[in-house]
Structures are given as structure tokens and as C-alpha cells.
Amino acid sequence: MLYLISAFMGLALGSFANVCIFRLPKGKSIVAPRSFCPSCGKTISAIHNIPVLSFFLLRRRCFHCRAPISWRYCIVESTMAIVFLLHAAFVPGPLIQILYLDVLTFFLLTISIIDFEHLIIPDELSLSLAVMGLAASFSNPYLEGTPAIKFLHSLLAGLGGCGLMLGVAWLGEKIFKKEALGGGDVKLILATGACLGVKGIYGPIMIGSLAGGLAGLLLLGLRKKKMGETLPFGPFLSLGAYLLALFPNLLTALFNANLYSFISLDNL
């Protein structure tokens, strides 16, 4: 039953993620109107809007005008469902942790795709995630202590992460004489700090910086990017936050492993 619910919830949130990805960068409401075809503008009926299934039954085309439907819709819905199933199958924590991780995944994946395509992180997503993290802090499985301590940890981590990123943005602008860090990235760390505590600050920054740096070098080597061109940082910060939520002790384990290796080699 848990797997079935996880799959359906993943498909539903994947469908909603597609709505956010299409509408938020255009400044449109995600509530109204109902889903419509971007080519002919006609409303999509419920029977033609079943996640993944309708995509294939309609042969990747609009029922009314036969315009092609982007593969992204099916990929996002399928990915969300598969990831939610993996959470249900392999996350050893309590049900509340699985649900928390599912919702966090929805936000992080949606933010990553929008930032990758449009180089923006909508406030509707980052600030909503921050509010959710703060509101759910009393029962947050990633924080320790009494409900009051958890709330304080969430609040201070969110504000601390925001302040740290603002400092980095200011310093980067002074050094490089141009915007080094977008406001969306600052608000994203505010949100991940509120959701994951202190780990939601240093995890995304460390893993995101490493992954972003490697990706930048790879794109330069393949001549897909030139020096000075913008590379969205949101997807890499989101990757770091997700990995820390999935493996809370990841950085500690990596550090201890490297330290053990160093000591062993030194002894040799």
C-alpha cells in the first residue's frame, strides 16, 4: 500500500511540477485556469490529463490540435514517481521522514528544472519551501531536541544560511565586478537551512560547489560554455540538499573515510 500511494503521489506531484515549470517563469497563476494546450489554448479534460498514461495514449499529441507534447512532461512525472517509490523502498526512517523527503524532492526538482531552463528560482517555490520547513520544524525528523529547540534550529539555520550567502554574493561582486550569486540562490539556502538545519547550509554549498565546478570544467572542455558565461547554481545546490536529506551522515562519513586513509598512509 505504501508503494502504491508513493507512486500515485509521485505522479500527481510530478504533474503539478510541470504546471509550475510552465507557468511560474511566465508569471502566471498555478491555480487558475485549468490545464490548457499551449498551442491551441483549449482546456485539457481530466481524461486527457492522466500523468504519463495520457501522454502515450494520445501518442504525444494534443487531443484537439494534434500539436506535439514535450517529452519533459512525461519525464518529470515518471522521475517523481520512481524517486518516491525508491524512498518508500529504501529509506530506513519513519513514515514522516519519507513524506518529508518526498515533499522536499518535489520542490528541489521543480526549482532545478526552472533554474536550468530560465536562470531564475521563483520566490513562490523557495519561500514556500522555507515557510514549510519552519512550520514543520516541530516534527522535523532531521532536527534533534524538543519541538521548541527544533523550531529555533530551523529558524536560525535559515537566517544564518541566508546571511552567509548574502555575504558571499557581496564579496563575489566586489572581486569579480559583477553579480556572482543570484538572489534566488540566497533564498534557496534560506529554505534548505529551514528544512534541514545546519546541514542544509554547508551540505548544499559544499556539494553544490564541487558538482558545479566539475560541470563547469566539463562544459568548458566540451566547448559548450565559454569563460564568464552564466551557469545556473540552483540545480547543484538542490543536488547537495537532496543528497544530505537522503544520506544525513554523508559528509561526515566521507570526511572520516578520508581522514582514516590519511592516517593509514602516514603510518606506512
C-alpha positions as CSV (number, residue, x, y, z in Angstrom):
1,M,0.0,0.0,0.0
2,L,2.9,2.4,0.8
3,Y,4.4,1.7,-2.6
4,L,1.1,2.3,-4.4
5,I,0.4,5.6,-2.5
6,S,4.0,6.7,-3.2
7,A,3.7,6.1,-6.9
8,F,0.4,7.9,-7.2
9,M,1.7,10.8,-5.1
10,G,4.8,11.0,-7.3
11,L,2.7,11.1,-10.5
12,A,0.4,13.7,-9.0
13,L,3.2,16.0,-7.8
14,G,5.1,15.4,-11.0
15,S,2.1,16.7,-12.9
16,F,1.9,19.7,-10.6
17,A,5.6,20.3,-11.0
18,N,5.0,20.5,-14.8
19,V,2.4,23.2,-14.2
20,C,4.9,25.2,-12.0
21,I,7.7,24.8,-14.5
22,F,5.5,26.1,-17.4
23,R,3.7,28.9,-15.6
24,L,5.9,30.4,-12.9
25,P,8.6,31.7,-15.2
26,K,5.9,33.4,-17.2
27,G,4.4,35.0,-14.1
28,K,1.1,33.0,-14.5
29,S,-1.0,31.6,-11.7
30,I,-0.6,27.9,-10.9
31,V,-4.1,27.7,-9.6
32,A,-6.2,29.0,-12.5
33,P,-7.1,28.5,-15.2
34,R,-7.2,24.7,-15.6
35,S,-4.5,23.0,-17.7
36,F,-4.6,24.0,-21.3
37,C,-2.8,23.3,-24.5
38,P,-0.1,25.9,-25.1
39,S,-0.6,25.6,-28.9
40,C,-4.4,25.9,-29.3
41,G,-5.3,27.2,-25.8
42,K,-8.1,24.7,-25.3
43,T,-8.7,23.3,-21.8
44,I,-7.4,19.8,-21.3
45,S,-10.1,17.5,-20.0
46,A,-9.4,15.3,-16.9
47,I,-9.4,12.1,-19.0
48,H,-6.7,13.6,-21.3
49,N,-4.6,14.8,-18.3
50,I,-3.7,11.5,-16.6
51,P,0.0,11.6,-15.7
52,V,2.2,9.5,-18.1
53,L,-0.7,7.3,-19.3
54,S,-2.4,10.1,-21.3
55,F,0.9,11.1,-22.8
56,F,1.2,7.7,-24.5
57,L,-2.5,7.1,-25.3
58,L,-2.6,10.4,-27.1
59,R,0.6,9.5,-28.9
60,R,2.4,12.6,-27.6
61,R,0.0,15.0,-29.2
62,C,-2.8,17.3,-28.1
63,F,-6.3,15.8,-28.5
64,H,-7.7,18.9,-30.1
65,C,-5.0,20.4,-32.4
66,R,-2.6,17.4,-32.6
67,A,0.4,19.6,-31.7
68,P,3.3,17.6,-30.2
69,I,3.6,17.4,-26.4
70,S,7.1,17.8,-25.0
71,W,8.8,14.7,-23.6
72,R,9.6,16.8,-20.5
73,Y,6.1,16.3,-19.1
74,C,6.4,12.5,-19.1
75,I,10.0,12.5,-17.9
76,V,9.2,14.8,-14.9
77,E,6.1,12.8,-13.9
78,S,7.9,9.4,-14.3
79,T,11.0,10.6,-12.4
80,M,9.0,11.9,-9.5
81,A,7.1,8.6,-9.2
82,I,10.2,6.5,-9.4
83,V,12.1,8.6,-6.8
84,F,9.1,8.4,-4.5
85,L,9.0,4.6,-4.9
86,L,12.7,4.4,-4.1
87,H,12.2,6.5,-1.0
88,A,9.4,4.1,0.2
89,A,11.5,1.1,-0.5
90,F,14.9,2.1,0.8
91,V,14.7,5.0,3.3
92,P,15.0,3.3,6.7
93,G,13.5,6.1,8.7
94,P,9.9,6.5,9.9
95,L,7.0,7.4,7.6
96,I,7.3,11.1,8.5
97,Q,10.8,11.2,7.1
98,I,9.7,9.6,3.8
99,L,6.9,12.1,3.4
100,Y,9.2,15.0,4.3
101,L,11.8,13.7,1.8
102,D,9.1,13.4,-0.9
103,V,7.9,17.0,-0.5
104,L,11.5,18.3,-0.4
105,T,12.2,16.4,-3.6
106,F,9.2,18.0,-5.3
107,F,10.5,21.5,-4.5
108,L,14.1,20.8,-5.3
109,L,13.4,19.1,-8.7
110,T,11.0,21.8,-9.8
111,I,13.4,24.5,-8.8
112,S,16.3,22.8,-10.6
113,I,14.5,22.5,-13.9
114,I,13.2,26.1,-13.8
115,D,16.7,27.4,-13.0
116,F,18.3,25.3,-15.6
117,E,15.9,26.5,-18.3
118,H,15.3,30.1,-17.3
119,L,18.2,31.0,-14.9
120,I,15.7,32.0,-12.2
121,I,14.4,30.5,-9.0
122,P,10.8,31.7,-8.4
123,D,10.1,33.1,-4.9
124,E,6.9,31.1,-4.9
125,L,8.9,27.9,-4.6
126,S,11.9,28.9,-2.5
127,L,9.9,31.0,0.0
128,S,7.1,28.4,0.2
129,L,9.7,25.8,1.0
130,A,11.2,28.0,3.7
131,V,7.8,28.5,5.3
132,M,7.1,24.8,5.1
133,G,10.4,24.0,6.7
134,L,9.7,26.4,9.6
135,A,6.1,25.3,10.0
136,A,7.0,21.6,10.1
137,S,10.1,22.1,12.2
138,F,8.3,20.9,15.4
139,S,8.2,17.3,14.0
140,N,11.1,17.5,11.6
141,P,12.9,14.1,11.6
142,Y,16.2,15.8,10.5
143,L,16.4,18.0,13.6
144,E,17.1,16.9,17.2
145,G,15.7,18.1,20.5
146,T,12.4,19.3,21.8
147,P,9.9,20.9,19.4
148,A,10.9,24.3,20.6
149,I,14.6,23.5,20.0
150,K,13.8,22.2,16.6
151,F,11.9,25.4,15.7
152,L,14.8,27.5,16.9
153,H,17.3,25.4,15.0
154,S,15.2,25.7,11.8
155,L,14.8,29.5,12.2
156,L,18.5,30.2,13.0
157,A,19.8,27.9,10.2
158,G,17.5,29.5,7.6
159,L,18.5,33.0,8.6
160,G,22.2,32.0,9.0
161,G,22.3,30.4,5.6
162,C,20.7,33.5,4.1
163,G,23.2,35.8,5.8
164,L,26.1,33.6,4.7
165,M,25.0,33.6,1.1
166,L,24.4,37.4,1.1
167,G,28.0,37.8,2.3
168,V,29.3,35.5,-0.4
169,A,27.3,37.4,-3.0
170,W,28.6,40.8,-1.8
171,L,32.2,39.5,-1.7
172,G,31.9,37.9,-5.2
173,E,30.6,41.1,-6.6
174,K,33.5,43.1,-5.2
175,I,36.0,40.7,-6.6
176,F,34.6,39.9,-10.0
177,K,32.9,43.3,-10.5
178,K,29.6,41.7,-11.5
179,E,26.8,39.7,-9.9
180,A,28.4,36.5,-8.6
181,L,25.4,34.9,-6.9
182,G,21.7,35.4,-7.7
183,G,19.0,36.3,-5.2
184,G,17.3,33.0,-5.9
185,D,20.3,31.0,-4.7
186,V,20.3,33.0,-1.5
187,K,16.6,32.3,-0.9
188,L,17.2,28.6,-1.8
189,I,19.8,28.3,1.0
190,L,17.3,30.0,3.3
191,A,14.8,27.3,2.5
192,T,17.2,24.3,2.8
193,G,18.5,25.7,6.1
194,A,15.0,25.9,7.4
195,C,14.2,22.4,6.3
196,L,17.5,20.6,7.2
197,G,19.1,22.7,9.8
198,V,22.8,23.5,9.7
199,K,23.3,20.6,7.3
200,G,21.0,22.4,4.9
201,I,23.6,25.2,4.7
202,Y,27.0,23.5,4.4
203,G,25.8,20.4,2.6
204,P,24.4,22.2,-0.5
205,I,27.2,24.7,-0.6
206,M,30.0,22.1,-0.4
207,I,28.5,19.5,-2.7
208,G,26.9,22.1,-5.0
209,S,30.2,24.0,-5.4
210,L,32.1,20.8,-6.1
211,A,29.5,19.5,-8.6
212,G,29.1,22.9,-10.2
213,G,32.8,23.3,-10.6
214,L,33.2,19.9,-12.2
215,A,30.2,20.6,-14.5
216,G,31.7,23.9,-15.5
217,L,35.1,22.4,-16.3
218,L,33.4,19.7,-18.3
219,L,31.3,22.2,-20.3
220,L,34.4,24.3,-21.0
221,G,36.3,21.2,-22.1
222,L,33.5,20.3,-24.5
223,R,33.3,23.9,-25.6
224,K,29.6,24.1,-24.6
225,K,30.4,27.1,-22.4
226,K,32.9,30.0,-22.5
227,M,34.7,31.6,-19.7
228,G,32.5,34.1,-18.0
229,E,29.2,32.6,-19.1
230,T,26.5,32.0,-16.6
231,L,25.9,28.5,-15.2
232,P,22.8,28.0,-13.0
233,F,23.8,27.2,-9.5
234,G,20.3,26.2,-8.2
235,P,20.4,22.6,-9.6
236,F,23.7,22.0,-7.9
237,L,22.6,23.4,-4.6
238,S,19.4,21.3,-4.9
239,L,21.5,18.2,-5.5
240,G,23.6,18.9,-2.4
241,A,20.4,19.4,-0.3
242,Y,18.8,16.3,-1.7
243,L,21.9,14.1,-1.0
244,L,22.1,15.4,2.6
245,A,18.4,14.7,3.1
246,L,18.8,11.2,1.7
247,F,22.1,10.4,3.4
248,P,22.2,12.7,6.5
249,N,25.7,11.5,7.5
250,L,27.2,11.6,4.0
251,L,29.7,14.4,4.6
252,T,30.7,13.0,8.0
253,A,31.3,9.6,6.5
254,L,33.4,11.0,3.6
255,F,35.5,13.1,5.9
256,N,36.1,10.2,8.3
257,A,37.0,7.9,5.5
258,N,39.5,10.4,4.0
259,L,41.0,11.1,7.5
260,Y,41.3,7.3,8.1
261,S,43.0,6.9,4.8
262,F,45.4,9.7,5.5
263,I,46.3,8.3,8.9
264,S,46.9,4.8,7.5
265,L,49.1,6.1,4.7
266,D,51.0,8.2,7.2
267,N,51.6,5.1,9.4
268,L,53.0,3.2,6.4
